[in-house]
Amino acid sequence: MKRDKSLRRTLLVTYIFLLFITLIPSIYSVLVSQIHSRQYNQIISNVSTANRINAIAKNDIPAELWEIICGKKEIAEGNQNKMSDEITTGLTLMLMTSKNPQSRGKLEVAHRANTTLKRNIDMLITNMKNGSTVTQNETALDEIRTITALFSDIMQDFIVTEIESAYETNRSLRNTSIILTAIQFLITILAIVTSINSFISVSEAVQKPISDMEKLSTKVANGDLTARIDIPHVKELDTLAENLNSMTEQIDVLIKKNMEEQKNFQKAEMKALQAQITPHFLYNTFDTIIWLAEEEHTEEVIKITKAFSDFLRISLSRGHEWITISQELDHIKNYLTIQKIRYADILNYKIEADESLLDFKIIKLVLQPLVENAIYHGIKNKRGRGELTVTVEYTDETQNDIRFTVADNGAGFTEERLGQVRNELRTGSQDSEKLSSVYGLYNVNKKLKLYYGEQTSGLIIESESGKGSRISFTIPATGDKENV
């Protein structure tokens, strides 16, 4: 199984590695510089100390003893012991800090010479206190001068050795510089190789998945919703690849679902159209035409035949789904013309429409089922003459919405039946044919929701038993009168 990669981890490791190898020369240079600097400082300090105690031993001590011998100073006032202690302290300090074996050897010899020198000084002072002669004192002083001369020669050799040590340190520093240059060269090569390797690794991890995603998007754009991409096993891209596959699958499902809904809607629309032009309505219309022709009511025959022809023409409307409000009103006028001839004694109607609204588009065949429902379930079940009114108007002064109303003074709904009808319109049924008498209303309500969505109120039914019903709905009054 291919191991998942992480671009972030790859880049982070690369950056840390490059930073680490880049710091190596700097760390090495700092450490070596510190070491050499301490060596130089120690050498300079030792040379300075050696010169100082050499001057004390060679010049200051003999001069101090001579003044005591000559009587210029009292023995108690002499600083010879202090000078001797200072030499001892300097030698001890240099022995502790010197790392060069030759230098340490010379310091040990100098230390013994200093011990001899100190012993002779003590002997001279003791003899003088015991009353030695001037000649004896001068002889002792000459011996001390000989020892200080020897001590001075030793210190000079020590200084030369330290200088040679400084030279070695300087040469080591030059060698370090060469080594540092070589290290930097190797690090540069290593950094280049690491960068190239990281670039290739990241490019391979990104380029192919992105290319696959680009190909997927092209296929989807061309309509191939079965296309999928392989999961790249790159942490930062896996979720994106999975989402693209899921999105493509969901689009495919939604399109298929939408196509299925469109098919169902077309079937429902055909059923609604068939329901509007039922054989019973056709037979009754043709029977009326025959009866009128037999009675030689020529004008009425022409009127009902023309109305029926226009009714069918608008119902079909060459397969168009949208017609003008004017055409929709003509459709129900033709329907009512036919019904008025048949139910002359019980039906009166009027259509009131704002003329400024007639050119707006509306989804076709939404008013006729409402008018038919008012006649067959309202007016026919009422004693006396029925009144039917169709109104088209703006809902308010903003003129953003149009209200359509079909009102009758028929039998109306009981409160219980009105609740059932509203519930059937709201919930529907898996089998729309089981919606009984509200089938036409259900189709109209569904059609409004499908085409207008949240922009329509859907059917609003107001009714009172024995006093009639009022069914209305609203649609948006868009500025584009060619579509909604």
Secondary structure, 3 states (H helix, E strand, C coil): CCCCECHHHHHHHHHHHHHHHHHHHHHHHHHHHHHHHHHHHHHHHHHHHHHHHHHHHHHHHHHHHHHHHCCCCCHHHCCHHHHHHHHHHHHHHHHHHCCCHHHHHHHHHHHHHHHHHHHHHHHHHHHHHCCCCHHHHHHHHHHHHHHHHHHHHHHHHHHHHHHHHHHHHHHHHHHHHHHHHHHHHHHHHHHHHHHHHHHHHHHHHHHHHHHHHHHHHHHHHCCCCCCCCCCCCEHHHHHHHHHHHHHHHHHHHHHHHHHHHHHHHHHHHHHHHHHHCCHHHHHHHHHHHHHHHHCCCHHHHHHHHHHHHHHHHHHHHHHCCEEEHHHHHHHHHHHHHHHHHHCCCCEEEEEEECHHHCCCEEECCCCHHHHHHHHHHHHCCCCCCEEEEEEEEECCCCCCEEEEEEEECCCCCCHHHHHHHHHHHHHCCCCHHHHHHHHHHHHHHHHHHHHHHHHCCCCEEEEECCCEEEEEEEEECCCCCCCC
